[in-house]
Amino acid sequence: MKIAPLLTKTGLSDTSIDKRIATMLAQRWVPRHVPKGDFLVCQGNEDAFEYMILSGSAVSHISDAEGRNVCVAFHLGPAIMTPNIARQRSQASLVNIEIMSDAVVASMPSNELLALMIANAEIREWANAILRDEIGSKAEREWCLAALGGAERLNWFRSRYPDFENLFGHAYIASFLGLTPVTLSRLRNRN
């Protein structure tokens, strides 16, 4: 998959990027194959990159002291992944990004993207729109967890992420929705 078309179609209604600038920006991203089961980054390790998943799937999850994982994001290619500024502190990753199916992932050093954002207003607006979209998604999930019961959370998930039940493990979906796998299974059997 080519990178430049993905940059011009971020899925954000208020942002577009000129094809010439997208082509220049696309040349800065380095694609590579990442096999299922690998991690792009592990929680606590240094992470100085931006990522986009060109094909395949991944999840972002946080591990607690007992080794339990809480899923905080799903990534299905082609898509731009959570910006570095929203997933790291003091250059250490707050999350694990685990590849769930063989994937092609492109990366770019965060400091290079920041320099391009400073130099070019169109790139800055594009990147800021991606960050705004990510903040909106996280706020929507937070609202879902606080305001909805289990069945409503599942309905919210299905409307927000069609077909993800068939693409991602149910244990990750359950943790994303703040449910146990058993509760999720019961709710799925009711519908």
WODAJO-V36929 format. One line per field, one symbol per residue. ss: DSSP state (~ for helix, > for strand, _ for the rest). phi: phi as a letter, one per 30 degrees, with the letter a starting at -180 (. if undefined). A space follows every 10 residues. Layout:
# WODAJO-V36929
ss = ???
phi = ???
This chain:
# WODAJO-V36929
ss = __~~~~~~__ ________~~ ~~~~~~___> >>>>____>> >____>__>> >>>>>>>>>> >>>_____>> >>>>>>__>> ___~~~_>>_ _>>__>>>>> >>>>>>>>>~ ~~~~~~~~~_ ~~~~~~~~~~ ~~~~~~~~~~ ~~~~~~~__~ ~~~~~~~~~~ ___~~~~__~ ~~~~~~____ ~~~~~~~~~~ _
phi = .ddeddddbd icdcbbbeed dddddddddc dadbdejdcd acejddbcbc bbcdajbabc bcccdcidcc dcacbbddad deeedcbbbh icddbcccdc bebcbcbaee dddedddddb dddddddddd dddddddddd dededdccde dddddeeddd beiddccbdd dddeddcibd edddeddddd c
